[in-house]
């Protein structure tokens, strides 16, 4: 028994995966114009071919973007980007490959042949975890080859931004800390429709664009907090282009998080101070926010100024602009999805009081992604409903998270990204009557090796996640029993007992961190034992950390 424990204690641990999402519109006062901090990020000299790695399952259970490009479906995940080219039968991963490395994905989007992703890491500075942009990766040939560029930053001397006849004072953003690109749009370029312009929403780095596929970047002027619009033909502007607090001369509207393009010339950009619209290729802007659309919080306006996601619903000739609008500075602001069906002249909100992350559409149907679940409604009636249980009958797997981020569809087949799996169901015209398939990251198990079982994530925190115990049987039908023990080998939980499992590939069973009495177990090291009929049992280790 001591020998078994020694093996367990030195065996590999599978940690929870990271993701960069816009969870706060605030920054902690980090010196954005201080000395430049170098980030270890490989910059490619020109474009290099990148061959993705084939994988039978997704590379992560944390899915934040699902984007279609012809027959290819691209995903941003907690472990990097991946794609499927055979309708979800298998996947191809770019994780760990140059130029992506092991960095997190902050933003992702594409337009035809041009694919762009933004990467980031977290860095400990003065005891705080600070998000740090590590660069922009660009493919102009559908993902065959990639070029890599550092996170766009200014020089210390970039203290002036020219806007028409106005020379605007600007705070140069010269460090990658709190300068990471949460969202991306790709449009065709004004006066040169054969080329493309890349737009990035870089939090403290503001809104920037590149007309040469990432080689150079230009800051885009938006209205400051005290103006509802800017026009390049107007003279006399004297505001400061800066994301600092208002007391320091800055504007929340220069903390930029989200963007969507209705067409090449019409853009909507979400910031910490509302939604900005341009119909002039990003030159002139009109700002809509809680204060100038619905200051009395009647629901006839934008619900909150912190806009973490934007998208366009198109059906029957309609173009409905949606924003995931959260409460920012105003005490009367609230969380909801906000929309306009007439180009911004009127705004309304729906799905109130749930913290929104995004939305997707199938014709007139809206799917809302929140921290409190997945929702469905028909536009106009707004009869929001969410599934009671998301359960995969084939694998006997149940979704355990309420965090949803993204969605898309191929015909009537719907795909959704959550913090705990990639989901598939069918839209039948009624809320959530289709069966569910849950795709999960599963590492193969070689029964001839020393490690015949593992748990992931490991360590795990039962407050916001569960861990799954993975195992493999040599027979097509097995009776499985899994027991959890504490470090002193005292029984804690019988997870399953004599449960029939009819597959020879890798199986898994979830543990929520509770004992047999339903009480959450204490922090510490736990051992588990998997029994298969007459086969030898296998052991594994789980670390529970709150």
N, C-alpha and C positions, 0 to 999 in steps of 0.2 A: 504493500500500500504506500509506503514512503517513496518508493521508486516512481509510482504513478504520480504522486503529488509533485515530485521534483520535475517530471516532464511537464506537468500542467503549469507550474510556476514559471518555467522558462519559455513556454510556447508563445507564439506571436499573439498580439492583441489587435483586434480590429476596431479602430476608433471611429467615432461619429464623423460624418462628412460636413464640410463647411460650405457655406454659400453666402454671397454678398447680395443682400436685398436692402432697399431703402427703408430702414426702420425708424429713422429720425431725420427731421429736417434741420436739426441743430448741429453745430460743430462746437468743439470745446475751446475755441480761442487759440488753437495751434497756430504758430507763426507761419502763415502761408507764403510770406515774402521773405523768409529767412534764408539761411544758407541751404543750398540744394543738397538733398540727401540722396546718395546713389543707391539704387535698388538693383539687386542682382537679377538682371533680366537679359536674356539673350536676344540681341538684335541681329536679324539676318541681313547679310549683304546681298540684297536683291531677293528674288523669289526662289524658293526651294520647294521641290516636290515632297509632299508628306503622305506617306502610305499608312492609312489607319489600320488598327488591329481588329481583327474579327472577334466577336464575342457572342455567345449564345443568348445572353441576357443583358439588360441595361447595366451600365457601369456604375449607377448610383440609384438610390431610392428617392433622391431629392431632385425633382424635375421643376425647373423654373421657366422654361420656354419650349414651345413646340411650334416649329415653323415649317410650312410646306414649300417645296420648290420642285414642281413637276412631280415625278414619282419618288423623289427623295424627301424624307422627313428628317429635319434637324432638331436636336435637343440641346439645351443648356442644362447641365446637371451639377450636383454637388461635387462631382469629380472631374469636370471638364465638359467638352462638347462631344457629342456622338451623333450618329445618323443611322437610319435604316434605308436600304435600297431595295428591299424585298418584302414590303408590307408587314413589317414587325416580326417576320420569321427569325431574324437575327439582327445584330447591330454591328456597327463599326465605331471604334473608339479612337479619339485623338489624345486621350489622357496620357500624360507623361512624355509625349513626343515633342520635339522641338518644332515650333517655337513656343508651345503652350506650357510645357513643363507640368509641375504640380500645382500651379496657381489656381485660385478660384475663378469662377466665371462671374463677372459683374454685369455684362450686357451682351446681347446677341441680336443680329438681324441680317436680312439679305434682300436683294432685289435682283432677280434673274441670275446673272453670272457672278455678281459681286456679293461676297459673304464677309461679314465683319464681326469680330468678337472682341470684347474688352476683358482683361484679366486683372486680378487684384489679390492682395494678401492682407492679413491683419498684422499689425506691428505694435509691440508693447513700447509705449513712450510715457515716462513718468508714471508708471503703474496703470495706465489706461490702454485699452485696445483700440488702436486707430486704424481705420481702413486706408489702404495704400494702393493706388493704381500702379500696375506693373506694365501696362502697355496696350496697344491696339494691334490686332492681328487681322490681315486682310488677304482674301483670295479673290482674284478677278477671273478665275476659270472654273467656277462651280465647286471649289474645294480641292482641286488637284494640287495646286501649289499655293504657298502662303508667304507673305512678307510680314515682318514684325517691326513695330516702331515703339519707342518709349512713350509713356504717358505724356500727352501734349502738355507742355508747360511754357511759361513766358521766360524771357530774360529779365534780369533785374532792372534793365533800362526800359522795359515795356510799360511805361507809366502813362502813355497816351493812346487812346483808341480814336481813330478818325471815323466820324459818322457824318457823311455829307460835308457841310462846311463847319461842323462842330469838332473841336478837339477836346475829347472828354478825358478827364483824369481817370486813371485806372489803377487798381491794385494788381501788381504783377503776381501771378500764381507760379512760384518757381520751385515748389516741392510737390512730390506725388502724394504726400499725406493728405487725406480727406479730399483728394482729387482723383476720383475714379469714375468710370463711365457706366452709369446704371442703365442707360438705354441708348439705342442707336436707331437711326433711320438712314435709308439709302434711297436717293432720288436721282433722276437724271439732271444734268447740269444745264443751267440757264444759258441759252445761246449756243449750246453744244450738246444736243440730245443724244449723241452717240457715246458720251461719257457720263460718269456718275459722280454725285456729291455725297460724301459721308458726313452725317450729323451726329455728334455725340453729346450726351447730357452728363456732365462730369462733376456734379455736386458743387464743391467750392471752385472747381475749374470752369463752371458756367457752361453755356452752350457754345460749341465750336463746330466749324465745318472744314472739310478738306475737299478740294477739287482736283487733287492729284493722288488719290487713293492712299492717303495717310502720310505722304512724304512731308507735307507742311500743313499747318492749321491756322485758322483765323478765328478770333473771338467774334461772337455775334452779339450785337447790342439789343437788349430787351428793355422794356419800360422799367424804370426804377419803381420803388414802392409808392412814391408820391405822384406818379403819373399813370394814367390808364392807357396811354398810347405813345408811340414814337414814330416819327416820319422823317425820312432822310432829307426831305426838302425844307424842313423847319430849321430855323437858325435860333441861336440863343440858349441851347441846352447847356446846363452847367452841373449835371449830376455826376456822381462817381460810379464807375463800373467796378463794383466790389461786392463780395458775398458776406462781408462783415456785418455785424449787427447795426441797426439803424443809428444807435448812439455813437457808432464809430464812422458814420457816413456811408455805410453800406446799405444793401437792400436784400431782403429775403428772395426777391424775384431773380437774383443772380445765383441762387442755390437751385440748380437745375437737375431734375430727376427723370423726366419722361418726355417722349415725343412720338407723334404719329403723323404720317403724311397721307392726306386725302388724295392728292395727286402730286406731280412734281413741283408745282408752284405754291400749293396750299399746305401749310404746316400748322400743327397744334403742339405747343410745348408746355409741359407741366412743371411747376416750380414749387417753392415753399410760400409763394404769394399768389397762386392762382394758375389760370390757363391763358396762354398767349397764342394769338392766332395771326398768321401772316398769309396773305394771298399774293405776295410779291417775291417769292423765292427767298424768304427769310430776311427781307430788307426792312419793311415797315411792319409794325406790330400793334395789335389791339389786345389789351389785357382784360380778362374777366375773372372776378373772384367773389368771395362771399360778401365783401363790403359793397361792391357795386352791382351785385345781382340780387341779393336776398339778405340784407342786413338784419331783418327781423326773423330770420330762420323760419319762413313759412313753407319751405319746400319748393318754392318757385325760384330757384336759383342754384348756385354752386354751394354745396354743403360745407366744404372746408377747403382751405387754401393749400394744404400739403397734398400735392398731386403725384402719386407714386406710379401711375400707369395710365396710358391713353390708347384708344383704339377706335376704329371706324366700323360701324355696322352698315352694310350696304344690302338693300333688297327692294324690289319693286320701284326702282328709281330713287329710293331714299338714301341719303347719306347722314347717318346719325353719329355724332361725335360723343364718345363716352370718356369719362375720367374717373379713376379711383381716387376719390377726394376725401382726405382725412382732416381732422381738426388740427389746426396749427396754433396761432397766437390768440385768436378771438375766442372768448369764453362761450359765445353763442354758437360757434361753429360745431359741426358734428360729422361723424363718419357716415359715408354713403357712396353710392354710385351717382354721378351727375351726368346729364346728357343735354344735348341740343339737337334739334332736327331742322333748324333753320339758320345754320351757319353762325350761331352764337348770339343771335338777336334775343332769344329767350332760352333760359336754362331751367332744368328741373332736377330733382333728386329722387332716388328710390332706393330700396333695400337699406333703409336708414339704420343707424346705430350698430352696424357690423363693420369691423375694421377691414376695408377692402384692399385686395392685392391686385385685382385685374378683372378682365372679362373676355369672353369670346362669343361668337355668334354662329348660328345656322339659320339663314333666312331671317324670319321675324323673331326667332327665339334667342334670348340672352342667357348666358351662363355666367354667374357671378362667383368670383373666387375671393374668399374672405378667410380671416383667422378663425372664424366660427363655422366653417363648412363650405360646401359646394351648393349653389343655388341655381334654380332655373325659373324663367318667366317668359311670357309672350309680351312683346313690346305693345304698350298701350293699355293692357289689362294689369300688368305687373302683379300677377298672382304667384309670388315667389314661393317655391317649394324646394326642399332639399331631401335627398334620399335618407331613409331611416337607418339602413345598414348597407354598407358596401362590402359584399361577400362574394368570393370566388368559389363556386360550387365544386369546380374541378380540383382545386388545390386545398380546399377547406381553409382558405386564408381570408382574414377579415382586416379591412383597413382600420388603423388605430389612431389616425391623426385627423384633426379638424383644419389643418393648414393646407390651403389650395392656392396655386399660383398661376396656372396657365391652362389653355385648352385649344383644341382645333378639331377639325372633322374631315373625313374623307367620305363623301356621300352621306349616308345616314349613320355612319360609324363615328362615334365620338371618342376623343382621347383627352385625358386630363392629367395634369401634373400636380402632384402633392408633395408634402414633405416626407412621405413614406410610401411612395410607389407611383408607377405609371399605370393609368387606368384606362379600360376600354368598355364601352357599352353601346347600345343602339338607341337612336332617337326614333320612337314610334308615334310621336305626336301627343303623347300623354306623359306627365312627369314621372321619370325614373321607373319605368316598367320593364326595361331591358335587363338582361342578365349582365353580370360584371366579370371582366377578366382583369387580374392584377398582375402586372409584370414587375418582377423584383430583381435586384442585383443578387446573383448567386455565384459564388466562387466554386469551381469544381472540387470534388473530393476524390483523391486517389487512395483507394482502400489498401494499396500496397505500401503506402507511406506511413509515417508515424502518426500524423494528424488525421484522424478519421471523423472528427467533428469540430465545429467552431461555433462561436456566437458573435453576432454583430447587430447593432454597434456594441462595442465592448472596450472600455467602460461605457455604461449607459446611465441615464438619469430618469427614473420612473415618473418624475413630475411632467415631463413633456415627450417621453418616448418609451418604447418597449424594446426589448432585445429579442432576437430570434435565434433559436438553437438549430443549427444545420447538421444534417446527418444523412447517411446513405446506407441502404440495405442491399444485400446481394440477391434477394428473392423478389419476385414480382408482387407478392402480397405478403405483408408482414403485420404482426401485432406489436405496436410500439408502446413502451412505457418510459416516461422521463420524470426523474425525481431530482429536486434541488436540495442541497445540503449546505449548511454554514461551514465556517472554517474548522469547527470542532466536530464536523461530520454529524451534526444533529439535523434531523429531517426538517425542511422548511416548506416545501411545496411539492405536491404531485401534480405536474403540469398536464400530462395525459396518462391514461392507464389502459393498456390493452386496446389501443386505438388502431383500427385497420388502416393501413396505408398501402395503396396498390400502384406503386411505381418503383423503378430501380434507379431513377436519377436522384439528384440531391433533393431532399425534403427538408422542411423546417417547421418548427412549432414556436409560438411566441410565449414569452414570460413577461408579465407586467411589473415584476418586482415585488409582488405581494406574496404573503404566506398563505397557508391553507385556511386561515381565519379571515382572510381579506385585508389584513393589516400590512402596510408597507414595510418591507424588510429594512433593517438598518444598513448604513454604509458598510462596505466591507467586501471581502473575497468570498465567493460562493462556488461550490462545485456542483456539477450536474452529471447524471448517469443516464445513458440511453441504452435501453434493453430492446433487442430484436428477437422475439421468439426464442429459438435455440442457439442463436449466434452469441458470440462473446460480447458483453456490454462494452461501451466506450465511454470515456470520461472527458469532461471539459471544464473550463474555468470561466467565471463571469465576475467582473468587478462592478459593483453598484456604487455610484457616487452621486450624491445630490448636490 
